[in-house]
Amino acid sequence: MQNPTLELQLKTLPQEPGVYQYYDVDGKLIYVGKAKNIKKRVKSYFTKTHENGKTRVLVKKIASVQHIVVETEKDALLLENNLIKKYQPRYNVLLKDDKSYPWICIKKERFPRVFPTRRVFKDGSEYFGPYTSMKTVHTLLDLIKGLYHLRNCNFNLSKEKIESGKYKVCLEYHLGNCKGPCEDLQKEDEYNQYITAIREILKGNFKDSLAQFKMQMKQLAQEMQFEEAQRIKEKIEILENYQAKSTIVNPKISNVDVFSIKSDEGYGYINFLQLSYGNIIRSHTLEIKKKLDETDKQLLELAITEIRQRFTLNSTEIYVPFKIDLGEDLKVTIPKLGDKKRILDLSLRNAKYYRMERFKQVKIVDPDRHANRIMAQMKSDLRLPEEPRQIECFDNSNIQGTHPVAACVVFKDGKPSKKDYRHFNIKTVEGPDDFASMEEVVYRRYKRLIDEEQPLPQLIIIDGGKGQLSSALKSLDVLNLRNKIAIIGIAKRLEELFYPDDPIPLYLDKKSETLKIIQQLRNEAHRFGIEHHRNRRSKSALTTELETIPGIGEQTVVALMKQFKSVKRISEADEKDLENVVGNSRAKKIKDYYNSK
């Protein structure tokens, strides 16, 4: 680090919580970070050996450091989040801008209206949300309208205007959807009771509304008003049905936010669930692009701060999968059992589903990004020195030692490259010896690639266990390719992955994309090998019968097969047709042979 200005800045940094900012030689902000101790955190960038290439590049580009000291870690986290969103430094994770989320408004007015909106005004009205989907908003409003008679006009229903008879009831009144407060047919107290109940429903509390409806139903039944009692019963069923769908944990769990994270080599996916009285009243998944191989802890802290700001959350407790630092005001719970663990697992499942959907979309829209992600994931999962952009898989095929063949299939960027597939007829091995056959085909394959100066793969997969892997390694040793190409063996029984000189196999998650690609390679090599083996056996069976005829040699068989295409057609052909191809003498011998059969 030959930069006197930077060295001086590092020596004078405070040992306080706050935010640090890195600038390049052009004075452009390239990175923002937070720390409990600014000096200790910033100096670590220049004293540690960074494994991640992007971090090393970042450190080389730092020309100066600025810092902002704050009171608490929570303040540092909020400030970091705001600076990233405002300046979008190149080496920070990407946070998408806020969009206009829908809210449900209870308007501050006489006989309050309840309606959806995307604009929030500081006019004293109550706003519930924001919701991440307008579908959720309409579902709630449909529920409310089915339970309570509310006006949907926008008249100013002041006491003076109603008493003066300015308004007349509309069609909604005659349809039974409104009780006509505009003509003073509904009193303000009754209407406000509706609003109080609606307010609780929007908070996720169904208890009071259900109790009130049940009491009304019993009273109407006692008064023999069975039709009205039936209508109230239908409302109870609507409310209970909605509650059953939305309540997923103990109703005592209220005013809690749940966060979980699922990440890969390039992105983090953070799911958020908001709970009120056991109900999920909001769900959202945030996608964050990594820039410096950030840990799940770093991503989750950043995402929680962003989501709490975006949705103006004021809960005092959050559930998370592991310990994080967000300041002293917020209670952080790491559930282990029961309802709390169930809701955390549900959040994680939502994050995984969102990630899967994004993969499908990216695969269609941006195949290059999809390939890059797969390659980075395979490099990490298989502990490879470089991304396996070209993978080759070998498989032997023989039945009771007859016609031994082998197949080599090639995948490029995680996809089959069928023009590069190769068949091998085993030449130097007698009998069913898989180990010797593997040694031969691996040697022949890479000897040819070297001679022709063709690019070598980054990964070789051997269909088999330790024995086949050892045989393949012998050929790599002869060709001086050991440690130049990564090689693994896959055993079929438990999908074990074997590495050279390592007795302990690697087991990948059964659902991992890396294992699925390896299995696809293995299955494709097996299919390709079996296909070639079957063709050889069929060809051998056909030509052998003709060659058993006295006086009929290989060249005669080839000429006949070219003309007639199959042994069956040869056997059914007229003698004159045969004469035109092989002459009188051979044609007579062939006809005599099949006539005698």
VEXDREN-2710 file (C-alpha; in Angstrom, 1 decimal):
% VEXDREN-2710
k/r/px/py/pz
1/MET/0.0/0.0/0.0
2/GLN/2.1/2.9/-1.3
3/ASN/-0.3/5.8/-0.7
4/PRO/0.8/8.2/2.1
5/THR/-2.6/9.8/2.3
6/LEU/-4.4/6.5/2.7
7/GLU/-1.9/5.3/5.3
8/LEU/-2.4/8.5/7.3
9/GLN/-6.2/8.1/7.2
10/LEU/-5.9/4.5/8.4
11/LYS/-3.8/5.6/11.4
12/THR/-6.3/8.3/12.5
13/LEU/-9.6/6.3/12.1
14/PRO/-11.7/6.3/15.3
15/GLN/-12.5/3.1/17.3
16/GLU/-16.2/3.9/17.4
17/PRO/-19.3/2.4/15.7
18/GLY/-20.1/4.0/12.3
19/VAL/-19.9/3.9/8.6
20/TYR/-16.8/3.9/6.4
21/GLN/-16.7/4.9/2.7
22/TYR/-14.0/3.9/0.2
23/TYR/-13.2/6.2/-2.8
24/ASP/-11.1/5.5/-5.9
25/VAL/-8.5/7.8/-7.5
26/ASP/-11.2/9.7/-9.3
27/GLY/-13.0/10.5/-6.0
28/LYS/-15.9/8.1/-6.8
29/LEU/-17.5/6.2/-4.0
30/ILE/-17.0/2.5/-4.6
31/TYR/-17.9/0.9/-1.3
32/VAL/-19.9/1.6/1.9
33/GLY/-19.6/-0.6/5.0
34/LYS/-20.6/-0.5/8.7
35/ALA/-18.6/-1.6/11.7
36/LYS/-18.7/-1.8/15.5
37/ASN/-15.1/-0.5/15.4
38/ILE/-14.3/1.5/12.3
39/LYS/-10.5/1.4/12.6
40/LYS/-10.3/-2.3/13.3
41/ARG/-12.7/-3.2/10.4
42/VAL/-11.1/-0.9/7.8
43/LYS/-7.5/-2.0/8.7
44/SER/-8.5/-5.7/8.3
45/TYR/-9.0/-5.0/4.5
46/PHE/-5.3/-4.2/4.2
47/THR/-3.9/-6.8/6.6
48/LYS/-5.9/-9.9/5.7
49/THR/-5.3/-12.2/2.7
50/HIS/-8.6/-12.2/0.8
51/GLU/-9.6/-15.4/-1.0
52/ASN/-12.3/-13.6/-3.0
53/GLY/-10.9/-12.0/-6.2
54/LYS/-13.4/-9.1/-6.2
55/THR/-12.3/-8.1/-2.6
56/ARG/-8.7/-8.1/-3.7
57/VAL/-9.6/-5.8/-6.7
58/LEU/-11.6/-3.5/-4.4
59/VAL/-8.6/-3.1/-2.0
60/LYS/-6.3/-2.2/-4.9
61/LYS/-8.7/0.5/-6.0
62/ILE/-9.1/2.2/-2.6
63/ALA/-7.4/5.6/-2.8
64/SER/-9.0/7.2/0.3
65/VAL/-11.3/6.5/3.2
66/GLN/-14.0/8.6/4.8
67/HIS/-16.0/7.8/7.9
68/ILE/-19.2/8.8/9.8
69/VAL/-19.3/8.1/13.5
70/VAL/-22.8/7.3/15.0
71/GLU/-24.1/6.5/18.4
72/THR/-25.1/2.9/18.0
73/GLU/-24.7/-0.1/15.7
74/LYS/-28.3/0.2/14.7
75/ASP/-27.7/3.8/13.6
76/ALA/-24.7/2.6/11.6
77/LEU/-26.8/-0.1/9.9
78/LEU/-29.5/2.4/8.9
79/LEU/-27.0/4.9/7.6
80/GLU/-25.2/2.2/5.6
81/ASN/-28.5/1.2/4.0
82/ASN/-29.4/4.7/3.1
83/LEU/-26.0/5.5/1.6
84/ILE/-26.0/2.3/-0.5
85/LYS/-29.5/3.1/-1.9
86/LYS/-28.6/6.7/-2.6
87/TYR/-25.2/6.2/-4.2
88/GLN/-25.3/2.5/-5.3
89/PRO/-21.5/2.0/-5.0
90/ARG/-20.0/-0.5/-7.5
91/TYR/-18.9/-3.1/-4.9
92/ASN/-21.9/-3.1/-2.6
93/VAL/-24.9/-5.4/-2.9
94/LEU/-27.7/-4.1/-5.1
95/LEU/-30.9/-3.0/-3.4
96/LYS/-33.9/-2.3/-5.7
97/ASP/-35.6/1.0/-5.3
98/ASP/-38.9/1.3/-3.5
99/LYS/-42.0/1.0/-5.6
100/SER/-45.5/2.2/-4.9
101/TYR/-46.9/-0.5/-2.7
102/PRO/-50.6/-0.7/-2.1
103/TRP/-52.2/0.3/1.3
104/ILE/-55.7/0.1/2.8
105/CYS/-56.9/3.4/4.0
106/ILE/-59.5/4.2/6.7
107/LYS/-60.2/7.8/5.8
108/LYS/-60.4/10.4/8.6
109/GLU/-63.9/11.7/8.0
110/ARG/-67.4/11.3/9.3
111/PHE/-68.6/7.8/8.2
112/PRO/-65.1/6.8/7.2
113/ARG/-64.5/5.1/3.8
114/VAL/-62.3/2.1/3.5
115/PHE/-60.4/1.8/0.2
116/PRO/-57.1/0.8/-1.4
117/THR/-54.5/3.4/-2.3
118/ARG/-50.9/3.6/-3.4
119/ARG/-50.4/7.1/-2.0
120/VAL/-50.0/7.9/1.7
121/PHE/-51.0/11.4/2.9
122/LYS/-50.4/12.8/6.4
123/ASP/-54.0/13.8/6.8
124/GLY/-54.8/11.9/10.0
125/SER/-56.2/8.9/8.1
126/GLU/-55.2/5.4/9.1
127/TYR/-53.1/3.4/6.6
128/PHE/-52.6/-0.4/6.9
129/GLY/-49.8/-1.9/4.9
130/PRO/-48.0/-1.6/2.7
131/TYR/-49.0/-4.9/1.1
132/THR/-46.7/-6.5/-1.5
133/SER/-49.7/-7.6/-3.7
134/MET/-52.9/-5.9/-4.8
135/LYS/-54.5/-9.3/-4.8
136/THR/-54.1/-9.4/-1.0
137/VAL/-55.7/-6.0/-0.7
138/HIS/-58.7/-7.0/-2.7
139/THR/-59.1/-10.2/-0.8
140/LEU/-59.2/-8.3/2.5
141/LEU/-61.6/-5.6/1.1
142/ASP/-63.9/-8.3/-0.3
143/LEU/-63.9/-9.9/3.2
144/ILE/-64.7/-6.6/4.9
145/LYS/-67.5/-5.8/2.5
146/GLY/-69.1/-9.2/3.0
147/LEU/-69.1/-8.6/6.8
148/TYR/-70.0/-4.9/7.1
149/HIS/-72.2/-2.4/5.3
150/LEU/-70.0/0.5/4.3
151/ARG/-70.6/3.4/2.0
152/ASN/-68.5/3.6/-1.1
153/CYS/-69.5/7.1/-2.2
154/ASN/-67.1/10.1/-1.6
155/PHE/-69.7/12.6/-0.4
156/ASN/-69.0/14.9/2.5
157/LEU/-71.4/13.5/5.0
158/SER/-71.3/16.3/7.5
159/LYS/-74.2/16.5/10.0
160/GLU/-75.4/19.8/8.5
161/LYS/-75.6/18.5/4.9
162/ILE/-77.4/15.3/5.9
163/GLU/-80.0/17.2/8.0
164/SER/-80.5/19.6/5.1
165/GLY/-81.4/16.6/2.9
166/LYS/-78.8/17.3/0.3
167/TYR/-78.2/13.6/-0.5
168/LYS/-80.4/10.7/-1.6
169/VAL/-79.7/7.0/-1.2
170/CYS/-78.2/5.3/-4.3
171/LEU/-78.5/1.8/-5.8
172/GLU/-76.0/0.4/-3.2
173/TYR/-78.6/1.1/-0.5
174/HIS/-81.4/-0.7/-2.5
175/LEU/-79.0/-3.7/-3.1
176/GLY/-78.4/-4.0/0.6
177/ASN/-74.7/-3.0/0.4
178/CYS/-75.1/0.3/2.3
179/LYS/-77.4/1.3/5.2
180/GLY/-77.9/4.9/3.9
181/PRO/-76.0/7.2/6.3
182/CYS/-76.4/9.9/3.6
183/GLU/-80.1/10.2/4.6
184/ASP/-79.4/9.6/8.3
185/LEU/-80.8/6.0/8.0
186/GLN/-77.7/4.7/9.8
187/LYS/-76.4/6.3/12.9
188/GLU/-72.7/7.3/13.3
189/ASP/-72.2/5.2/16.4
190/GLU/-73.2/2.0/14.6
191/TYR/-71.0/2.8/11.6
192/ASN/-68.0/3.6/13.9
193/GLN/-68.5/0.2/15.5
194/TYR/-68.0/-1.3/12.1
195/ILE/-64.8/0.7/11.6
196/THR/-63.5/-0.5/15.0
197/ALA/-64.1/-4.1/14.0
198/ILE/-62.5/-3.6/10.5
199/ARG/-59.5/-2.0/12.1
200/GLU/-58.9/-5.1/14.2
201/ILE/-59.3/-7.4/11.2
202/LEU/-56.7/-5.4/9.3
203/LYS/-54.4/-5.9/12.3
204/GLY/-55.1/-9.6/12.1
205/ASN/-57.4/-9.9/15.2
206/PHE/-60.6/-11.8/14.3
207/LYS/-61.5/-12.6/17.9
208/ASP/-63.7/-9.6/18.6
209/SER/-65.6/-9.7/15.4
210/LEU/-66.3/-13.4/15.7
211/ALA/-67.5/-13.0/19.3
212/GLN/-69.8/-10.1/18.3
213/PHE/-71.3/-12.0/15.4
214/LYS/-71.9/-15.1/17.4
215/MET/-73.7/-13.1/20.1
216/GLN/-75.9/-11.4/17.5
217/MET/-76.7/-14.8/15.9
218/LYS/-77.9/-16.3/19.3
219/GLN/-80.0/-13.2/20.1
220/LEU/-81.7/-13.2/16.7
221/ALA/-82.4/-17.0/17.0
222/GLN/-84.0/-16.4/20.4
223/GLU/-86.1/-13.7/18.9
224/MET/-87.2/-16.1/16.1
225/GLN/-85.6/-14.0/13.4
226/PHE/-84.1/-17.0/11.7
227/GLU/-83.4/-15.4/8.3
228/GLU/-81.3/-12.7/9.9
229/ALA/-79.6/-15.3/12.1
230/GLN/-78.7/-17.3/9.0
231/ARG/-77.2/-14.2/7.4
232/ILE/-75.0/-13.6/10.5
233/LYS/-74.1/-17.3/10.5
234/GLU/-72.9/-17.0/6.9
235/LYS/-70.7/-14.0/8.0
236/ILE/-69.2/-16.1/10.8
237/GLU/-68.4/-18.9/8.3
238/ILE/-66.7/-16.4/6.0
239/LEU/-64.6/-15.0/8.8
240/GLU/-63.7/-18.4/10.2
241/ASN/-62.8/-19.7/6.8
242/TYR/-60.5/-16.7/6.1
243/GLN/-59.0/-17.0/9.6
244/ALA/-58.3/-20.7/9.0
245/LYS/-56.5/-19.9/5.8
246/SER/-54.4/-17.1/7.3
247/THR/-53.7/-18.4/10.8
248/ILE/-50.7/-20.7/10.6
249/VAL/-49.4/-20.6/14.2
250/ASN/-50.5/-19.8/17.7
251/PRO/-52.7/-16.6/17.7
252/LYS/-50.7/-15.5/20.8
253/ILE/-47.8/-14.8/18.4
254/SER/-48.5/-11.2/17.4
255/ASN/-46.6/-8.1/16.2
256/VAL/-43.6/-10.3/15.2
257/ASP/-41.5/-10.1/12.0
258/VAL/-39.9/-13.3/10.6
259/PHE/-36.8/-13.3/8.4
260/SER/-34.9/-16.1/6.7
261/ILE/-32.3/-16.4/4.0
262/LYS/-31.3/-18.7/1.2
263/SER/-28.2/-17.9/-0.8
264/ASP/-25.9/-19.2/-3.5
265/GLU/-22.7/-18.0/-5.0
266/GLY/-24.1/-14.9/-6.6
267/TYR/-27.3/-13.9/-4.8
268/GLY/-29.1/-13.9/-1.5
269/TYR/-32.8/-14.3/-1.2
270/ILE/-34.3/-12.9/2.1
271/ASN/-37.9/-13.7/2.9
272/PHE/-40.0/-11.6/5.3
273/LEU/-43.2/-12.6/7.0
274/GLN/-45.2/-10.2/9.2
275/LEU/-47.3/-11.9/11.9
276/SER/-50.3/-10.5/13.8
277/TYR/-52.4/-12.8/16.1
278/GLY/-51.0/-15.9/14.4
279/ASN/-51.8/-14.6/10.9
280/ILE/-49.4/-13.8/8.1
281/ILE/-50.5/-10.3/7.1
282/ARG/-47.6/-9.6/4.8
283/SER/-44.9/-11.5/2.9
284/HIS/-42.1/-10.3/0.8
285/THR/-38.9/-11.7/-0.7
286/LEU/-35.9/-9.4/-1.3
287/GLU/-33.2/-10.5/-3.9
288/ILE/-29.7/-9.1/-3.2
289/LYS/-26.8/-9.5/-5.6
290/LYS/-23.5/-10.3/-3.9
291/LYS/-20.5/-8.2/-4.8
292/LEU/-17.8/-9.3/-2.3
293/ASP/-18.8/-12.8/-1.3
294/GLU/-20.8/-11.4/1.6
295/THR/-21.8/-13.9/4.4
296/ASP/-25.5/-14.8/5.1
297/LYS/-25.2/-12.8/8.3
298/GLN/-24.1/-9.6/6.5
299/LEU/-26.9/-10.0/3.9
300/LEU/-29.6/-10.7/6.4
301/GLU/-28.6/-7.7/8.6
302/LEU/-28.7/-5.4/5.5
303/ALA/-32.0/-6.9/4.2
304/ILE/-33.8/-6.6/7.6
305/THR/-32.8/-3.0/7.9
306/GLU/-34.0/-2.3/4.3
307/ILE/-37.3/-4.2/4.7
308/ARG/-38.1/-2.6/8.1
309/GLN/-37.6/0.8/6.5
310/ARG/-39.4/0.0/3.3
311/PHE/-42.5/-1.2/5.1
312/THR/-42.3/1.1/8.1
313/LEU/-42.3/-1.8/10.5
314/ASN/-42.4/-1.1/14.3
315/SER/-42.4/-4.6/15.8
316/THR/-40.2/-5.1/18.8
317/GLU/-39.3/-8.7/18.1
318/ILE/-38.0/-10.7/15.1
319/TYR/-37.4/-14.4/14.4
320/VAL/-34.3/-15.2/12.5
321/PRO/-32.3/-18.5/11.8
322/PHE/-29.1/-17.4/13.5
323/LYS/-27.6/-14.6/15.7
324/ILE/-27.4/-11.1/14.2
325/ASP/-26.5/-7.6/15.4
326/LEU/-29.2/-5.0/14.9
327/GLY/-29.0/-2.9/18.0
328/GLU/-30.4/-3.2/21.6
329/ASP/-33.9/-2.0/20.9
330/LEU/-35.0/-5.1/18.9
331/LYS/-35.5/-8.5/20.5
332/VAL/-33.9/-11.2/18.3
333/THR/-35.3/-14.7/18.8
334/ILE/-33.7/-17.8/17.2
335/PRO/-36.5/-20.4/17.3
336/LYS/-35.6/-24.1/18.0
337/LEU/-39.0/-25.8/18.5
338/GLY/-42.7/-25.4/18.3
339/ASP/-44.8/-22.8/16.5
340/LYS/-42.0/-20.3/16.3
341/LYS/-39.8/-22.8/14.5
342/ARG/-42.7/-23.7/12.2
343/ILE/-43.1/-20.2/11.0
344/LEU/-39.4/-19.7/10.5
345/ASP/-39.3/-22.9/8.4
346/LEU/-42.2/-21.6/6.4
347/SER/-40.3/-18.4/5.7
348/LEU/-37.3/-20.4/4.6
349/ARG/-39.5/-22.4/2.3
350/ASN/-40.8/-19.3/0.7
351/ALA/-37.3/-18.0/0.1
352/LYS/-36.4/-21.3/-1.6
353/TYR/-39.4/-21.3/-3.8
354/TYR/-38.7/-17.7/-4.8
355/ARG/-35.1/-18.7/-5.7
356/MET/-36.3/-21.6/-7.8
357/GLU/-38.7/-19.4/-9.7
358/ARG/-36.0/-16.8/-10.3
359/PHE/-33.8/-19.6/-11.7
360/LYS/-36.4/-20.6/-14.1
361/GLN/-37.0/-17.0/-15.3
362/VAL/-33.2/-16.4/-15.6
363/LYS/-32.7/-19.6/-17.5
364/ILE/-35.2/-18.3/-20.2
365/VAL/-34.3/-14.6/-20.2
366/ASP/-30.6/-14.7/-19.4
367/PRO/-29.0/-18.1/-20.1
368/ASP/-25.5/-16.7/-19.7
369/ARG/-26.2/-15.6/-16.1
370/HIS/-27.8/-19.0/-15.5
371/ALA/-24.7/-20.8/-16.8
372/ASN/-22.4/-18.6/-14.7
373/ARG/-24.3/-19.3/-11.6
374/ILE/-24.3/-23.1/-12.2
375/MET/-20.6/-23.1/-12.9
376/ALA/-19.8/-21.1/-9.7
377/GLN/-22.0/-23.4/-7.7
378/MET/-20.3/-26.5/-9.0
379/LYS/-16.9/-25.1/-8.4
380/SER/-17.8/-24.4/-4.8
381/ASP/-19.7/-27.7/-4.2
382/LEU/-17.0/-29.9/-5.7
383/ARG/-14.0/-27.9/-4.3
384/LEU/-12.5/-27.3/-7.7
385/PRO/-9.7/-24.9/-8.5
386/GLU/-11.7/-23.4/-11.5
387/GLU/-15.2/-23.5/-12.9
388/PRO/-15.9/-26.7/-14.8
389/ARG/-16.9/-25.1/-18.1
390/GLN/-16.2/-28.4/-19.9
391/ILE/-16.9/-31.7/-18.2
392/GLU/-16.4/-35.1/-19.7
393/CYS/-17.9/-38.3/-18.3
394/PHE/-16.8/-41.9/-19.2
395/ASP/-18.8/-45.1/-19.0
396/ASN/-17.9/-48.7/-20.0
397/SER/-20.5/-51.1/-21.6
398/ASN/-20.2/-54.8/-22.2
399/ILE/-22.4/-57.9/-21.8
400/GLN/-20.6/-61.0/-20.6
401/GLY/-17.4/-59.6/-22.1
402/THR/-18.8/-59.4/-25.7
403/HIS/-18.1/-56.3/-27.8
404/PRO/-16.7/-54.2/-25.0
405/VAL/-17.2/-50.4/-25.8
406/ALA/-16.9/-47.2/-23.9
407/ALA/-18.6/-43.8/-24.2
408/CYS/-17.4/-40.2/-23.5
409/VAL/-20.0/-37.5/-23.2
410/VAL/-19.2/-33.8/-23.0
411/PHE/-21.1/-31.0/-21.2
412/LYS/-20.2/-27.3/-21.9
413/ASP/-21.5/-24.7/-19.4
414/GLY/-23.7/-27.3/-17.8
415/LYS/-25.4/-28.4/-21.1
416/PRO/-24.8/-31.5/-23.4
417/SER/-22.5/-30.8/-26.4
418/LYS/-23.6/-33.8/-28.5
419/LYS/-21.3/-33.0/-31.4
420/ASP/-18.4/-33.7/-29.0
421/TYR/-19.6/-37.1/-27.8
422/ARG/-17.3/-40.0/-28.7
423/HIS/-17.6/-43.8/-28.9
424/PHE/-14.7/-46.2/-28.2
425/ASN/-14.3/-49.8/-29.2
426/ILE/-12.0/-51.5/-26.7
427/LYS/-8.9/-52.7/-28.5
428/THR/-6.3/-53.8/-26.0
429/VAL/-8.4/-55.6/-23.4
430/GLU/-9.6/-59.2/-23.5
431/GLY/-12.7/-60.2/-21.6
432/PRO/-14.9/-58.1/-19.2
433/ASP/-12.2/-56.0/-17.5
434/ASP/-13.8/-52.6/-16.6
435/PHE/-10.7/-51.3/-15.0
436/ALA/-8.3/-52.0/-17.9
437/SER/-11.0/-50.7/-20.3
438/MET/-11.3/-47.4/-18.4
439/GLU/-7.5/-47.0/-18.4
440/GLU/-7.4/-47.5/-22.2
441/VAL/-10.2/-45.1/-23.2
442/VAL/-9.0/-42.3/-20.9
443/TYR/-5.5/-42.6/-22.3
444/ARG/-6.8/-42.6/-25.9
445/ARG/-9.1/-39.7/-25.4
446/TYR/-6.6/-37.3/-23.9
447/LYS/-3.6/-38.5/-26.0
448/ARG/-5.6/-37.5/-29.0
449/LEU/-6.7/-34.1/-27.5
450/ILE/-3.0/-33.3/-26.7
451/ASP/-1.8/-34.4/-30.2
452/GLU/-4.5/-32.3/-31.9
453/GLU/-3.9/-29.4/-29.5
454/GLN/-7.6/-29.4/-28.5
455/PRO/-8.7/-27.7/-25.2
456/LEU/-8.8/-30.1/-22.2
457/PRO/-11.8/-30.3/-19.9
458/GLN/-11.7/-28.8/-16.4
459/LEU/-13.4/-31.9/-14.9
460/ILE/-13.4/-35.6/-15.7
461/ILE/-16.2/-37.8/-14.2
462/ILE/-15.7/-41.6/-14.0
463/ASP/-18.8/-43.7/-13.7
464/GLY/-17.7/-46.0/-11.0
465/GLY/-16.0/-46.2/-7.6
466/LYS/-12.4/-46.2/-6.4
467/GLY/-11.3/-49.0/-8.9
468/GLN/-12.3/-47.2/-12.1
469/LEU/-11.0/-43.9/-10.7
470/SER/-7.6/-45.4/-10.0
471/SER/-7.5/-46.9/-13.5
472/ALA/-8.2/-43.5/-15.1
473/LEU/-5.6/-41.9/-12.9
474/LYS/-2.9/-44.2/-14.3
475/SER/-3.6/-42.9/-17.8
476/LEU/-3.5/-39.3/-16.6
477/ASP/-0.1/-40.0/-14.9
478/VAL/1.3/-41.4/-18.2
479/LEU/0.1/-38.3/-20.0
480/ASN/1.5/-36.1/-17.3
481/LEU/-2.0/-34.6/-16.7
482/ARG/-2.3/-35.5/-13.0
483/ASN/-3.4/-32.3/-11.0
484/LYS/-3.9/-30.5/-14.3
485/ILE/-7.4/-31.8/-14.8
486/ALA/-9.8/-32.4/-11.8
487/ILE/-11.2/-36.0/-11.7
488/ILE/-13.8/-37.6/-9.6
489/GLY/-15.6/-41.0/-9.6
490/ILE/-19.3/-41.4/-8.8
491/ALA/-20.6/-44.7/-7.3
492/LYS/-24.2/-45.5/-8.2
493/ARG/-25.4/-47.0/-5.0
494/LEU/-25.3/-44.0/-2.7
495/GLU/-24.2/-41.4/-5.2
496/GLU/-20.8/-41.1/-3.5
497/LEU/-18.2/-38.9/-5.1
498/PHE/-14.6/-40.2/-4.8
499/TYR/-11.5/-38.0/-5.1
500/PRO/-8.0/-39.2/-5.8
501/ASP/-6.0/-40.1/-2.7
502/ASP/-9.0/-39.4/-0.4
503/PRO/-10.6/-42.5/1.1
504/ILE/-13.6/-40.6/2.4
505/PRO/-16.3/-39.9/-0.2
506/LEU/-18.2/-36.6/-0.6
507/TYR/-22.0/-36.7/-0.3
508/LEU/-23.9/-33.8/-1.9
509/ASP/-27.4/-32.8/-1.0
510/LYS/-29.8/-35.0/-3.0
511/LYS/-31.6/-31.9/-4.3
512/SER/-28.5/-29.9/-5.2
513/GLU/-28.1/-28.7/-8.8
514/THR/-24.5/-29.9/-8.9
515/LEU/-25.5/-33.5/-8.1
516/LYS/-28.3/-33.3/-10.7
517/ILE/-25.9/-32.3/-13.4
518/ILE/-23.4/-35.1/-12.4
519/GLN/-26.3/-37.6/-12.5
520/GLN/-27.4/-36.2/-15.9
521/LEU/-23.8/-36.7/-17.2
522/ARG/-23.6/-40.2/-15.9
523/ASN/-27.0/-41.2/-17.3
524/GLU/-26.2/-39.7/-20.7
525/ALA/-22.9/-41.5/-20.8
526/HIS/-24.6/-44.8/-19.9
527/ARG/-27.3/-44.2/-22.6
528/PHE/-24.8/-43.3/-25.3
529/GLY/-22.6/-46.3/-24.5
530/ILE/-25.5/-48.8/-24.4
531/GLU/-26.7/-47.4/-27.8
532/HIS/-23.3/-48.0/-29.4
533/HIS/-23.0/-51.5/-27.8
534/ARG/-26.4/-52.5/-29.1
535/ASN/-25.6/-51.3/-32.6
536/ARG/-22.3/-53.3/-32.6
537/ARG/-24.1/-56.4/-31.4
538/SER/-26.9/-56.0/-34.0
539/LYS/-24.4/-55.4/-36.8
540/SER/-22.4/-58.4/-35.7
541/ALA/-25.5/-60.7/-35.6
542/LEU/-26.5/-59.6/-39.1
543/THR/-23.2/-60.0/-40.8
544/THR/-22.2/-63.2/-39.1
545/GLU/-25.1/-65.1/-40.7
546/LEU/-24.1/-64.1/-44.2
547/GLU/-20.4/-64.9/-43.6
548/THR/-21.3/-68.5/-42.6
549/ILE/-22.4/-69.2/-46.2
550/PRO/-19.6/-71.1/-47.9
551/GLY/-17.9/-68.9/-50.5
552/ILE/-19.3/-65.6/-49.2
553/GLY/-16.7/-63.2/-47.8
554/GLU/-16.7/-59.8/-46.1
555/GLN/-16.6/-57.8/-49.3
556/THR/-19.6/-59.6/-50.7
557/VAL/-21.5/-59.0/-47.4
558/VAL/-20.7/-55.3/-47.6
559/ALA/-21.8/-55.0/-51.2
560/LEU/-25.1/-56.8/-50.4
561/MET/-25.8/-54.7/-47.3
562/LYS/-25.2/-51.5/-49.3
563/GLN/-27.8/-52.6/-51.9
564/PHE/-30.5/-54.3/-49.9
565/LYS/-30.0/-52.6/-46.5
566/SER/-30.9/-55.6/-44.4
567/VAL/-30.3/-59.4/-44.2
568/LYS/-34.1/-60.0/-44.4
569/ARG/-34.3/-58.3/-47.8
570/ILE/-31.3/-60.3/-49.0
571/SER/-32.9/-63.5/-47.9
572/GLU/-36.2/-62.6/-49.8
573/ALA/-34.5/-61.2/-52.9
574/ASP/-34.8/-62.9/-56.4
575/GLU/-31.7/-64.6/-57.7
576/LYS/-31.6/-62.2/-60.6
577/ASP/-31.4/-59.2/-58.2
578/LEU/-28.6/-60.9/-56.3
579/GLU/-26.8/-61.7/-59.6
580/ASN/-26.7/-58.0/-60.5
581/VAL/-24.8/-57.3/-57.3
582/VAL/-22.5/-60.3/-56.7
583/GLY/-22.6/-62.5/-59.9
584/ASN/-24.2/-65.8/-60.8
585/SER/-22.1/-68.1/-58.6
586/ARG/-22.5/-66.2/-55.3
587/ALA/-26.1/-65.5/-56.0
588/LYS/-26.8/-69.2/-56.4
589/LYS/-25.0/-70.1/-53.2
590/ILE/-27.0/-67.4/-51.2
591/LYS/-30.4/-68.6/-52.6
592/ASP/-29.5/-72.3/-52.0
593/TYR/-28.6/-71.4/-48.4
594/TYR/-31.9/-69.7/-47.6
595/ASN/-34.0/-72.2/-49.6
596/SER/-32.5/-75.0/-47.5
597/LYS/-33.5/-73.1/-44.3
END
